[in-house]
């Protein structure tokens, strides 16, 4: 077989073979060696997409990414229309923005890398204003909203996480992003504290964050939120801050903190 190969292919075959041998040799019994993973993972995701009625008349449109809760997972897109913007769109409501509503597979959680791949694809196919991309989600989707924003902190113009939660270190990355948080005071599925702790971190960092607590609401704090026109009005007022501008401000703030600490030591 090797005799029939062209010289170039033969050389390539030998080179690949040598590379494989070298890789194997880095990990010997009883020792530790370096290795490398270089692969492509396919992403398959079903989603609903809503386009405004005069979509063709404008060059670009704001986009809202909606992340559903755990109860809507599976392989039936009708489940995604149970709550939130896709429910309203199904009933005939008109939105002045694109709405993308993916479905998370059964027994899985929202994965930021997969959602990022989805947004990349949607940006290529549709007329998306990259400076006006918003993320919102409820329950599991609320957690997904926080984690996705932390994964790509300079991509989004604003967030609306509903009855979600996350890790404190996540929000330190997105303190420059306007965020409007919603939660029910009597939520027995995701305690109010899960949102409260993140809001407290953001407020301490002087972030642009608002927190609406429904005193009598349980886990369903999303119906009232998504039925509120002011939520969409607020979203559409937000525009992504340039990454360079955000990083410059962060650098300036860090230098000010260092100077303050140095001054305190001198005293």
C-alpha positions in Angstrom: 0.0 0.0 0.0 2.8 2.4 0.9 4.5 1.9 -2.5 1.4 3.2 -4.3 1.3 6.5 -2.3 2.6 9.7 -3.8 5.8 11.0 -2.1 4.0 13.9 -0.4 1.3 11.7 1.0 3.8 9.2 2.2 5.8 11.9 4.0 2.6 13.2 5.6 1.7 9.7 6.7 5.1 9.2 8.3 5.0 12.6 10.0 1.6 11.9 11.5 2.8 8.5 12.6 5.9 10.0 14.2 3.8 12.6 16.0 1.5 9.9 17.4 4.5 8.0 18.6 6.0 11.1 20.2 2.7 11.9 21.9 2.5 8.4 23.3 6.1 8.6 24.5 5.4 11.6 26.6 3.3 9.5 29.0 5.2 6.4 30.2 4.3 4.1 33.0 5.0 5.7 36.3 5.6 9.2 34.9 3.7 12.3 33.9 3.9 13.8 30.4 2.2 16.5 28.4 -0.6 15.7 26.0 -2.9 17.7 23.8 -6.6 17.5 22.8 -7.5 19.0 19.5 -10.9 18.1 18.4 -14.2 19.5 17.2 -17.4 18.8 19.1 -20.6 19.1 17.1 -23.4 21.2 18.5 -27.0 20.3 17.6 -29.7 22.5 19.0 -33.4 23.0 18.0 -34.7 26.5 18.4 -37.6 28.8 17.6 -36.9 32.1 16.0 -39.3 35.0 15.8 -38.7 37.8 13.2 -40.5 41.2 13.4 -43.2 41.8 10.8 -41.2 44.5 9.0 -38.0 42.5 9.3 -36.9 43.1 5.7 -37.2 46.8 6.0 -34.3 47.3 8.4 -30.6 46.5 8.1 -30.3 45.1 11.6 -32.4 44.3 14.6 -32.0 43.8 18.4 -32.0 40.2 19.5 -33.4 38.6 22.7 -32.2 35.2 23.6 -34.7 33.4 25.8 -33.7 30.4 27.9 -36.5 28.2 29.2 -36.7 26.3 32.5 -36.1 22.7 33.4 -39.7 21.7 32.7 -39.4 22.5 29.0 -36.4 20.4 28.1 -36.7 17.6 25.5 -37.1 17.3 21.8 -40.5 18.9 21.3 -40.3 22.6 20.5 -44.0 23.2 21.5 -42.7 22.9 25.1 -40.7 26.0 24.6 -43.8 28.0 23.9 -45.2 27.3 27.4 -43.7 30.5 29.0 -42.0 33.7 28.1 -41.6 35.5 24.8 -42.2 32.4 22.6 -45.5 31.9 24.4 -46.4 35.6 23.7 -45.2 35.3 20.1 -47.3 32.2 19.6 -50.4 34.0 20.7 -49.8 36.8 18.2 -47.9 39.4 20.1 -45.6 41.5 17.9 -42.1 42.3 19.1 -39.7 45.0 17.8 -36.8 42.6 18.0 -35.7 39.1 17.0 -36.4 36.4 19.5 -34.3 33.2 19.6 -35.6 30.4 21.9 -33.5 27.3 21.9 -34.5 24.0 23.6 -32.2 22.3 26.1 -32.1 18.4 25.7 -33.7 16.3 28.3 -31.8 15.9 31.6 -29.2 18.5 30.6 -28.4 22.0 31.6 -27.7 25.1 29.6 -24.1 25.1 28.3 -22.5 28.5 27.6 -20.3 27.1 24.8 -23.3 25.6 23.0 -25.3 28.8 23.4 -22.4 30.8 22.1 -22.3 28.6 19.0 -26.0 29.2 18.5 -25.6 32.9 18.7 -22.7 32.8 16.3 -24.8 30.9 13.8 -27.8 33.2 14.2 -25.6 36.3 13.7 -24.5 34.8 10.4 -28.0 34.0 9.1 -30.0 36.9 10.3 -29.9 40.7 10.5 -28.6 41.0 14.1 -27.4 44.2 15.7 -24.4 42.8 17.6 -24.5 45.8 20.0 -28.0 45.0 21.1 -28.1 41.4 22.1 -30.0 40.6 25.3 -30.3 37.4 27.4 -33.2 36.5 29.6 -34.3 33.2 31.2 -36.4 31.7 33.9 -35.4 29.2 36.6 -32.8 26.9 35.0 -32.8 29.6 32.2 -32.1 32.2 34.9 -29.0 30.3 35.9 -28.1 29.9 32.3 -28.4 33.7 31.8 -25.9 34.4 34.5 -23.4 31.7 33.4 -23.6 32.6 29.7 -23.0 36.3 30.4 -20.0 35.4 32.5 -18.7 33.1 29.8 -18.8 35.9 27.2 -18.8 39.1 29.4 -18.4 41.6 26.5 -21.1 40.3 24.2 -24.3 41.4 25.7 -26.1 44.7 26.1 -28.3 43.7 29.0 -29.6 40.8 31.1 -32.9 39.8 32.6 -32.4 36.7 34.8 -35.6 35.5 36.5 -35.6 33.3 39.6 -32.1 32.0 38.9 -28.8 32.2 40.6 -25.1 31.4 40.2 -21.6 31.9 41.7 -20.4 35.2 43.1 -17.3 35.2 40.9 -19.4 35.1 37.8 -21.0 38.5 38.3 -17.6 40.2 38.9 -17.0 39.7 35.2 -20.2 41.4 34.2 -20.6 44.4 36.5 -20.4 46.6 33.4 -23.6 45.0 31.9 -27.0 46.5 32.9 -29.0 43.8 34.7 -32.6 43.7 35.9 -33.2 40.7 38.2 -36.6 39.3 39.2 -37.6 36.8 41.9 -40.5 35.8 44.0 -40.2 36.2 47.7 -42.0 32.9 48.4 -40.1 30.9 45.8 -39.8 27.3 47.2 -37.9 25.9 44.2 -35.1 28.5 43.9 -34.8 30.5 47.1 -34.8 34.3 46.8 -31.3 34.3 48.3 -29.9 32.8 45.1 -30.6 36.1 43.3 -30.1 38.3 46.3 -26.4 37.3 46.9 -25.5 38.1 43.3 -27.3 41.4 43.4 -25.5 42.3 46.6 -22.1 41.6 44.9 -23.1 43.8 41.9 -24.3 46.7 44.1 -21.1 46.6 46.1 -19.2 46.9 42.7 -21.4 49.9 41.8 -22.9 48.0 38.9 -26.1 49.0 37.0 -28.4 46.5 38.6 -32.1 46.6 39.6 -33.8 44.0 41.7 -37.6 43.4 41.6 -39.0 41.1 44.3 -42.6 40.0 44.0 -43.7 39.8 47.7 -46.5 37.2 47.2 -45.0 35.3 44.2 -43.7 31.7 44.5 -41.5 30.2 41.8 -43.5 31.7 38.9 -42.1 35.2 38.9 -41.8 35.1 35.1 -45.4 35.5 34.0 -45.8 39.0 35.4 -42.3 39.9 34.2 -42.7 38.9 30.6 -46.2 40.5 30.5 -44.7 43.8 31.6 -44.1 46.1 28.6 -41.6 48.2 30.7 -39.2 45.2 30.7 -38.9 45.3 26.9 -38.7 49.1 26.8 -35.9 49.0 29.3 -34.0 46.3 27.3 -34.2 48.2 24.1 -32.7 51.3 25.7 -29.5 49.3 26.5 -26.5 49.1 24.1 -23.4 47.1 24.5 -20.4 49.0 25.9 -17.2 48.6 23.7 -14.8 46.0 25.2 -11.9 48.4 25.0 -13.8 51.0 26.9 -14.8 48.5 29.7 -11.3 47.2 30.0 -9.9 50.7 30.2 -12.3 51.6 33.0 -11.5 48.4 34.8 -7.7 49.2 34.6 -8.3 52.7 35.9 -10.3 51.4 38.8 -7.7 48.8 39.7 -5.0 51.4 39.6 -7.1 53.6 41.9 -7.5 50.7 44.3 -3.8 50.0 44.3 -3.0 53.7 45.0 -5.5 53.7 47.9 -4.0 50.6 49.4 -0.5 52.0 49.1 -1.6 55.3 50.7 -3.1 53.3 53.6 0.1 51.4 54.2 2.1 54.6 54.4 -0.2 55.8 57.2 
